């Protein structure tokens, strides 16, 4: 079963309404935005970050139009210096490769300690757009359904003003 099929089955098992949109491979939020014109939802970017020691990992989710100021994010989160996790670290913790990062990576066995940080501004969105652990498709779900999905995971989740 593909990673995307696992995501779709989990969403269906949870009764989460979702729409799937297939597109060519994309590697950045800007690349994906070129294919999201007809998609009903708020485009987001998903950042996989680590602290200076490499002993804490974060999945930061914010509107695609917002700049991610890592120095400011450190102050908001309350950790030391943050940097992007390497492709190897990303694979070990979320089971995905660059360009496929999303909260659905939390189904991966190595994801248990990844903390999820969501921008408070996203609470006002009708639907959010994510990859289903592959970069050749996008999935939309509502914010309440995202919260329901996150509640099934052991990860700490915080909504913060980013």
TORPA-4810 file (N, C-alpha, C, O; in nm, 3 decimals):
<nodes>
NODE_1_0.085_-0.118_0.000_0.000_0.000_0.000_0.090_0.124_0.000_0.185_0.131_0.077_X
NODE_2_0.059_0.220_-0.085_0.140_0.342_-0.092_0.115_0.429_0.031_0.016_0.413_0.102_X
NODE_3_0.208_0.522_0.053_0.192_0.615_0.165_0.061_0.693_0.153_-0.009_0.715_0.252_X
NODE_4_0.029_0.735_0.031_-0.095_0.811_0.011_-0.217_0.725_0.043_-0.312_0.772_0.104_X
NODE_5_-0.213_0.598_0.002_-0.325_0.509_0.030_-0.344_0.490_0.180_-0.457_0.481_0.228_X
NODE_6_-0.234_0.485_0.255_-0.244_0.477_0.401_-0.315_0.599_0.456_-0.402_0.588_0.543_X
NODE_7_-0.279_0.716_0.406_-0.342_0.840_0.452_-0.490_0.838_0.419_-0.572_0.867_0.505_X
NODE_8_-0.526_0.803_0.296_-0.667_0.802_0.256_-0.747_0.703_0.341_-0.859_0.733_0.382_X
NODE_9_-0.690_0.587_0.367_-0.760_0.487_0.449_-0.779_0.536_0.592_-0.884_0.514_0.653_X
NODE_10_-0.678_0.603_0.647_-0.690_0.655_0.782_-0.799_0.763_0.788_-0.880_0.764_0.880_X
NODE_11_-0.800_0.853_0.690_-0.902_0.958_0.687_-1.041_0.897_0.676_-1.134_0.940_0.744_X
NODE_12_-1.056_0.797_0.590_-1.185_0.730_0.575_-1.226_0.660_0.704_-1.343_0.666_0.743_X
NODE_13_-1.132_0.594_0.771_-1.162_0.525_0.897_-1.207_0.623_1.005_-1.288_0.588_1.091_X
NODE_14_-1.155_0.744_1.000_-1.193_0.847_1.097_-1.319_0.924_1.054_-1.367_1.011_1.126_X
NODE_15_-1.371_0.892_0.936_-1.488_0.963_0.886_-1.458_1.106_0.845_-1.545_1.193_0.852_X
NODE_16_-1.334_1.132_0.804_-1.293_1.267_0.765_-1.313_1.286_0.616_-1.254_1.217_0.533_X
NODE_17_-1.397_1.382_0.584_-1.423_1.417_0.445_-1.298_1.482_0.387_-1.241_1.573_0.447_X
NODE_18_-1.256_1.435_0.272_-1.137_1.491_0.208_-1.152_1.485_0.057_-1.222_1.399_0.002_X
NODE_19_-1.086_1.577_-0.009_-1.083_1.578_-0.155_-0.939_1.562_-0.198_-0.849_1.620_-0.137_X
NODE_20_-0.916_1.484_-0.302_-0.782_1.456_-0.351_-0.764_1.521_-0.487_-0.852_1.513_-0.573_X
NODE_21_-0.650_1.586_-0.507_-0.614_1.650_-0.633_-0.476_1.599_-0.672_-0.379_1.617_-0.598_X
NODE_22_-0.465_1.538_-0.788_-0.336_1.490_-0.835_-0.271_1.596_-0.922_-0.340_1.673_-0.989_X
NODE_23_-0.138_1.600_-0.921_-0.061_1.699_-0.997_0.081_1.647_-1.017_0.119_1.546_-0.958_X
NODE_24_0.160_1.715_-1.101_0.300_1.673_-1.118_0.375_1.689_-0.985_0.329_1.759_-0.895_X
NODE_25_0.491_1.623_-0.972_0.569_1.636_-0.848_0.605_1.782_-0.819_0.641_1.857_-0.909_X
NODE_26_0.594_1.820_-0.692_0.631_1.954_-0.647_0.724_1.938_-0.526_0.715_1.841_-0.451_X
NODE_27_0.812_2.036_-0.510_0.910_2.024_-0.402_0.907_2.140_-0.304_0.967_2.133_-0.196_X
NODE_28_0.838_2.247_-0.339_0.825_2.360_-0.248_0.679_2.405_-0.246_0.601_2.369_-0.334_X
NODE_29_0.645_2.484_-0.147_0.508_2.539_-0.140_0.479_2.625_-0.261_0.367_2.626_-0.312_X
NODE_30_0.580_2.698_-0.309_0.559_2.782_-0.427_0.532_2.697_-0.551_0.448_2.733_-0.633_X
NODE_31_0.604_2.583_-0.565_0.578_2.491_-0.676_0.434_2.440_-0.670_0.363_2.436_-0.770_X
NODE_32_0.393_2.399_-0.550_0.259_2.344_-0.532_0.152_2.447_-0.560_0.047_2.415_-0.616_X
NODE_33_0.178_2.572_-0.523_0.079_2.679_-0.543_0.040_2.693_-0.689_-0.072_2.734_-0.720_X
NODE_34_0.131_2.659_-0.779_0.101_2.666_-0.922_-0.009_2.568_-0.961_-0.072_2.585_-1.066_X
NODE_35_-0.033_2.466_-0.879_-0.134_2.363_-0.910_-0.257_2.374_-0.821_-0.350_2.295_-0.835_X
NODE_36_-0.258_2.468_-0.732_-0.367_2.479_-0.636_-0.474_2.581_-0.674_-0.565_2.607_-0.596_X
NODE_37_-0.463_2.639_-0.792_-0.558_2.743_-0.832_-0.703_2.699_-0.824_-0.789_2.776_-0.779_X
NODE_38_-0.733_2.576_-0.867_-0.871_2.527_-0.868_-0.908_2.453_-0.740_-1.021_2.409_-0.724_X
NODE_39_-0.813_2.440_-0.649_-0.838_2.366_-0.526_-0.904_2.457_-0.423_-0.857_2.567_-0.396_X
NODE_40_-1.014_2.409_-0.367_-1.088_2.485_-0.265_-1.022_2.461_-0.130_-1.042_2.358_-0.067_X
NODE_41_-0.943_2.560_-0.086_-0.876_2.548_0.042_-0.766_2.649_0.057_-0.727_2.716_-0.039_X
NODE_42_-0.715_2.661_0.178_-0.606_2.752_0.209_-0.474_2.678_0.194_-0.450_2.577_0.261_X
NODE_43_-0.388_2.728_0.106_-0.257_2.664_0.090_-0.170_2.690_0.213_-0.168_2.802_0.266_X
NODE_44_-0.100_2.589_0.257_-0.011_2.602_0.372_0.127_2.550_0.337_0.146_2.476_0.241_X
NODE_45_0.224_2.591_0.420_0.355_2.529_0.411_0.381_2.456_0.541_0.338_2.500_0.648_X
NODE_46_0.452_2.345_0.530_0.481_2.258_0.643_0.632_2.251_0.657_0.702_2.203_0.567_X
NODE_47_0.683_2.298_0.769_0.826_2.304_0.791_0.867_2.201_0.896_0.811_2.196_1.005_X
NODE_48_0.965_2.119_0.862_1.018_2.023_0.957_1.147_2.082_1.014_1.246_2.097_0.943_X
NODE_49_1.143_2.114_1.143_1.255_2.182_1.207_1.310_2.101_1.323_1.243_2.014_1.378_X
NODE_50_1.434_2.130_1.358_1.498_2.069_1.474_1.563_2.179_1.556_1.595_2.286_1.505_X
NODE_51_1.583_2.150_1.684_1.652_2.247_1.768_1.803_2.228_1.751_1.848_2.137_1.682_X
NODE_52_1.880_2.315_1.816_2.026_2.315_1.800_2.089_2.180_1.836_2.177_2.133_1.765_X
NODE_53_2.043_2.119_1.944_2.100_1.991_1.987_2.051_1.874_1.901_2.113_1.768_1.900_X
NODE_54_1.942_1.894_1.829_1.887_1.787_1.746_1.806_1.686_1.827_1.778_1.576_1.779_X
NODE_55_1.768_1.725_1.950_1.692_1.631_2.032_1.543_1.664_2.038_1.465_1.592_2.101_X
NODE_56_1.502_1.773_1.973_1.360_1.807_1.962_1.329_1.845_1.817_1.407_1.913_1.751_X
NODE_57_1.213_1.798_1.771_1.173_1.821_1.632_1.033_1.882_1.629_0.948_1.853_1.714_X
NODE_58_1.012_1.966_1.529_0.885_2.038_1.517_0.833_2.030_1.375_0.909_2.035_1.278_X
NODE_59_0.703_2.018_1.364_0.633_2.034_1.237_0.555_2.164_1.251_0.458_2.171_1.326_X
NODE_60_0.597_2.265_1.177_0.536_2.397_1.186_0.450_2.417_1.061_0.497_2.403_0.949_X
NODE_61_0.322_2.450_1.084_0.227_2.466_0.974_0.175_2.608_0.974_0.120_2.655_1.074_X
NODE_62_0.193_2.678_0.862_0.147_2.816_0.850_0.103_2.845_0.708_0.134_2.771_0.615_X
NODE_63_0.032_2.954_0.692_-0.017_2.997_0.561_0.100_3.012_0.466_0.208_3.059_0.504_X
NODE_64_0.079_2.973_0.342_0.185_2.977_0.242_0.240_3.119_0.222_0.356_3.137_0.183_X
NODE_65_0.157_3.219_0.248_0.200_3.357_0.227_0.280_3.416_0.342_0.332_3.526_0.330_X
NODE_66_0.289_3.345_0.454_0.362_3.397_0.570_0.509_3.358_0.563_0.544_3.246_0.526_X
NODE_67_0.594_3.453_0.600_0.736_3.424_0.609_0.763_3.350_0.739_0.702_3.380_0.842_X
NODE_68_0.852_3.254_0.735_0.889_3.179_0.854_1.020_3.235_0.909_1.128_3.199_0.862_X
NODE_69_1.010_3.323_1.006_1.127_3.383_1.070_1.170_3.289_1.183_1.110_3.288_1.290_X
NODE_70_1.274_3.210_1.158_1.316_3.108_1.255_1.363_3.169_1.386_1.346_3.109_1.492_X
NODE_71_1.424_3.288_1.381_1.467_3.353_1.506_1.347_3.391_1.592_1.349_3.375_1.714_X
NODE_72_1.243_3.441_1.529_1.121_3.477_1.603_1.049_3.350_1.650_0.994_3.346_1.760_X
NODE_73_1.051_3.248_1.567_0.986_3.121_1.601_1.048_3.059_1.726_0.978_3.000_1.808_X
NODE_74_1.180_3.072_1.740_1.249_3.021_1.859_1.189_3.084_1.984_1.165_3.016_2.083_X
NODE_75_1.166_3.214_1.979_1.110_3.286_2.094_0.967_3.241_2.123_0.929_3.225_2.239_X
NODE_76_0.890_3.220_2.018_0.750_3.181_2.034_0.741_3.038_2.089_0.661_3.011_2.179_X
NODE_77_0.821_2.948_2.035_0.817_2.808_2.076_0.882_2.788_2.213_0.837_2.706_2.293_X
NODE_78_0.988_2.865_2.238_1.057_2.851_2.366_1.166_2.746_2.363_1.185_2.673_2.460_X
NODE_79_1.239_2.738_2.252_1.348_2.642_2.239_1.474_2.721_2.201_1.471_2.844_2.193_X
NODE_80_1.584_2.648_2.177_1.704_2.717_2.131_1.702_2.724_1.978_1.599_2.696_1.917_X
NODE_81_1.811_2.760_1.918_1.818_2.784_1.773_1.751_2.672_1.694_1.770_2.554_1.722_X
NODE_82_1.673_2.710_1.594_1.604_2.614_1.508_1.666_2.616_1.369_1.711_2.719_1.320_X
NODE_83_1.667_2.499_1.306_1.710_2.488_1.168_1.626_2.379_1.102_1.557_2.302_1.169_X
NODE_84_1.633_2.374_0.970_1.557_2.272_0.897_1.620_2.136_0.919_1.743_2.121_0.918_X
NODE_85_1.534_2.035_0.937_1.582_1.899_0.952_1.634_1.846_0.820_1.581_1.880_0.714_X
NODE_86_1.737_1.764_0.824_1.795_1.706_0.703_1.698_1.607_0.639_1.604_1.561_0.705_X
NODE_87_1.719_1.573_0.512_1.634_1.471_0.449_1.636_1.338_0.524_1.533_1.271_0.534_X
NODE_88_1.753_1.299_0.579_1.761_1.173_0.656_1.677_1.182_0.783_1.607_1.088_0.819_X
NODE_89_1.686_1.295_0.851_1.609_1.316_0.975_1.459_1.318_0.942_1.378_1.263_1.016_X
NODE_90_1.424_1.383_0.833_1.285_1.391_0.789_1.229_1.251_0.762_1.118_1.218_0.802_X
NODE_91_1.308_1.169_0.694_1.265_1.033_0.664_1.251_0.951_0.792_1.157_0.873_0.806_X
NODE_92_1.344_0.968_0.885_1.340_0.892_1.010_1.222_0.930_1.098_1.163_0.845_1.164_X
NODE_93_1.187_1.058_1.099_1.082_1.105_1.190_0.942_1.109_1.130_0.844_1.080_1.198_X
NODE_94_0.931_1.146_1.003_0.798_1.155_0.941_0.778_1.055_0.828_0.668_1.044_0.775_X
NODE_95_0.883_0.984_0.791_0.870_0.883_0.687_0.847_0.940_0.548_0.794_0.871_0.461_X
NODE_96_0.886_1.065_0.526_0.865_1.129_0.396_0.996_1.192_0.348_1.093_1.204_0.422_X
NODE_97_0.994_1.231_0.222_1.109_1.299_0.161_1.075_1.447_0.143_0.958_1.485_0.150_X
NODE_98_1.177_1.532_0.121_1.149_1.674_0.100_1.045_1.694_-0.010_1.048_1.627_-0.113_X
NODE_99_0.955_1.787_0.013_0.846_1.814_-0.081_0.718_1.742_-0.045_0.613_1.770_-0.104_X
NODE_100_0.723_1.650_0.050_0.605_1.572_0.088_0.565_1.592_0.234_0.481_1.519_0.285_X
NODE_101_0.624_1.690_0.300_0.599_1.712_0.443_0.455_1.756_0.465_0.404_1.844_0.396_X
NODE_102_0.390_1.694_0.564_0.254_1.731_0.602_0.224_1.669_0.738_0.301_1.586_0.786_X
NODE_103_0.113_1.708_0.800_0.079_1.644_0.927_0.050_1.495_0.913_0.052_1.423_1.012_X
NODE_104_0.023_1.449_0.793_-0.004_1.306_0.774_0.120_1.221_0.796_0.110_1.100_0.812_X
NODE_105_0.238_1.283_0.795_0.360_1.212_0.829_0.361_1.164_0.973_0.443_1.080_1.011_X
NODE_106_0.269_1.217_1.053_0.261_1.177_1.194_0.214_1.033_1.210_0.220_0.979_1.321_X
NODE_107_0.167_0.969_1.102_0.129_0.828_1.111_0.253_0.738_1.113_0.243_0.620_1.146_X
NODE_108_0.367_0.793_1.079_0.493_0.719_1.077_0.536_0.686_1.220_0.521_0.767_1.311_X
NODE_109_0.590_0.567_1.238_0.632_0.520_1.371_0.731_0.615_1.438_0.726_0.632_1.560_X
NODE_110_0.821_0.677_1.362_0.922_0.765_1.419_0.873_0.903_1.456_0.951_0.985_1.506_X
NODE_111_0.745_0.931_1.433_0.692_1.067_1.451_0.646_1.098_1.593_0.609_1.212_1.621_X
NODE_112_0.647_1.002_1.682_0.585_1.019_1.814_0.634_1.140_1.893_0.557_1.198_1.970_X
NODE_113_0.758_1.179_1.874_0.812_1.290_1.953_0.811_1.423_1.880_0.855_1.524_1.936_X
NODE_114_0.762_1.426_1.757_0.757_1.551_1.681_0.644_1.637_1.736_0.529_1.593_1.745_X
NODE_115_0.677_1.761_1.773_0.575_1.854_1.822_0.516_1.931_1.705_0.589_1.976_1.616_X
NODE_116_0.385_1.946_1.704_0.316_2.016_1.596_0.283_2.157_1.642_0.221_2.176_1.747_X
NODE_117_0.325_2.255_1.563_0.298_2.396_1.590_0.215_2.448_1.473_0.261_2.446_1.358_X
NODE_118_0.094_2.494_1.501_0.006_2.547_1.396_-0.015_2.696_1.419_-0.029_2.742_1.532_X
NODE_119_-0.016_2.771_1.310_-0.042_2.913_1.320_-0.189_2.934_1.355_-0.278_2.883_1.288_X
NODE_120_-0.212_3.009_1.460_-0.348_3.037_1.509_-0.437_3.095_1.398_-0.557_3.071_1.397_X
NODE_121_-0.378_3.169_1.304_-0.455_3.230_1.195_-0.523_3.124_1.107_-0.622_3.155_1.040_X
NODE_122_-0.472_3.002_1.105_-0.532_2.897_1.022_-0.666_2.849_1.076_-0.743_2.787_1.002_X
NODE_123_-0.696_2.876_1.202_-0.826_2.835_1.258_-0.943_2.893_1.181_-1.052_2.835_1.179_X
NODE_124_-0.923_3.007_1.116_-1.030_3.072_1.041_-1.050_3.017_0.900_-1.142_3.059_0.830_X
NODE_125_-0.966_2.925_0.858_-0.977_2.870_0.723_-1.093_2.770_0.715_-1.124_2.701_0.812_X
NODE_126_-1.155_2.764_0.599_-1.261_2.665_0.575_-1.199_2.527_0.558_-1.238_2.431_0.624_X
NODE_127_-1.101_2.519_0.468_-1.031_2.394_0.442_-0.882_2.425_0.425_-0.845_2.536_0.387_X
NODE_128_-0.799_2.326_0.454_-0.654_2.339_0.439_-0.605_2.237_0.337_-0.663_2.130_0.321_X
NODE_129_-0.497_2.273_0.267_-0.442_2.186_0.163_-0.310_2.126_0.213_-0.220_2.198_0.255_X
NODE_130_-0.300_1.993_0.207_-0.179_1.920_0.248_-0.145_1.815_0.144_-0.230_1.778_0.062_X
NODE_131_-0.021_1.766_0.147_0.017_1.649_0.068_-0.016_1.524_0.149_-0.004_1.525_0.272_X
NODE_132_-0.057_1.417_0.084_-0.084_1.290_0.153_0.042_1.203_0.161_0.040_1.085_0.124_X
NODE_133_0.152_1.262_0.209_0.283_1.196_0.224_0.351_1.164_0.091_0.447_1.088_0.087_X
NODE_134_0.300_1.222_-0.017_0.367_1.217_-0.147_0.352_1.356_-0.209_0.260_1.430_-0.173_X
NODE_135_0.440_1.391_-0.300_0.434_1.525_-0.358_0.368_1.530_-0.495_0.386_1.626_-0.569_X
NODE_136_0.291_1.426_-0.528_0.219_1.425_-0.656_0.068_1.434_-0.636_-0.010_1.409_-0.728_X
NODE_137_0.028_1.471_-0.515_-0.115_1.488_-0.486_-0.129_1.585_-0.370_-0.037_1.606_-0.291_X
NODE_138_-0.247_1.644_-0.362_-0.282_1.730_-0.249_-0.420_1.689_-0.200_-0.504_1.643_-0.277_X
NODE_139_-0.441_1.706_-0.071_-0.566_1.668_-0.005_-0.617_1.789_0.070_-0.540_1.861_0.133_X
NODE_140_-0.749_1.812_0.065_-0.807_1.918_0.146_-0.892_1.856_0.256_-0.965_1.759_0.235_X
NODE_141_-0.881_1.915_0.375_-0.966_1.876_0.488_-1.000_2.001_0.566_-0.931_2.103_0.556_X
NODE_142_-1.106_1.995_0.643_-1.146_2.109_0.725_-1.056_2.120_0.847_-0.989_2.023_0.884_X
NODE_143_-1.054_2.236_0.908_-0.974_2.256_1.030_-1.023_2.166_1.143_-0.940_2.105_1.210_X
NODE_144_-1.155_2.155_1.167_-1.200_2.062_1.272_-1.158_1.917_1.244_-1.127_1.842_1.336_X
NODE_145_-1.158_1.877_1.115_-1.114_1.742_1.082_-0.963_1.726_1.101_-0.917_1.618_1.140_X
NODE_146_-0.886_1.830_1.074_-0.743_1.825_1.102_-0.722_1.806_1.252_-0.639_1.724_1.293_X
NODE_147_-0.795_1.880_1.332_-0.783_1.865_1.477_-0.823_1.725_1.522_-0.763_1.669_1.613_X
NODE_148_-0.924_1.669_1.458_-0.967_1.533_1.492_-0.858_1.432_1.456_-0.830_1.340_1.532_X
NODE_149_-0.796_1.451_1.339_-0.685_1.364_1.299_-0.571_1.377_1.400_-0.517_1.276_1.446_X
NODE_150_-0.533_1.500_1.434_-0.422_1.522_1.526_-0.449_1.461_1.664_-0.357_1.417_1.732_X
NODE_151_-0.575_1.459_1.704_-0.611_1.402_1.834_-0.588_1.251_1.840_-0.581_1.194_1.948_X
NODE_152_-0.576_1.187_1.724_-0.549_1.042_1.721_-0.400_1.012_1.734_-0.362_0.896_1.749_X
NODE_153_-0.318_1.112_1.728_-0.173_1.095_1.732_-0.122_1.126_1.872_-0.188_1.201_1.945_X
NODE_154_-0.009_1.072_1.913_0.044_1.098_2.047_0.121_1.230_2.057_0.171_1.264_2.164_X
NODE_155_0.130_1.304_1.949_0.212_1.424_1.944_0.151_1.542_2.021_0.030_1.557_2.026_X
NODE_156_0.238_1.623_2.078_0.195_1.749_2.139_0.160_1.844_2.025_0.234_1.856_1.928_X
NODE_157_0.046_1.912_2.038_-0.001_2.005_1.936_-0.026_2.140_2.003_-0.092_2.147_2.107_X
NODE_158_0.028_2.246_1.943_0.005_2.381_1.996_-0.036_2.474_1.883_0.026_2.476_1.776_X
NODE_159_-0.141_2.551_1.908_-0.183_2.658_1.817_-0.122_2.787_1.873_-0.151_2.825_1.986_X
NODE_160_-0.037_2.852_1.795_0.032_2.973_1.839_0.019_3.083_1.735_0.000_3.055_1.617_X
NODE_161_0.030_3.204_1.779_0.029_3.318_1.685_0.167_3.331_1.626_0.260_3.375_1.694_X
NODE_162_0.183_3.294_1.500_0.314_3.298_1.434_0.327_3.423_1.348_0.431_3.444_1.285_X
</nodes>
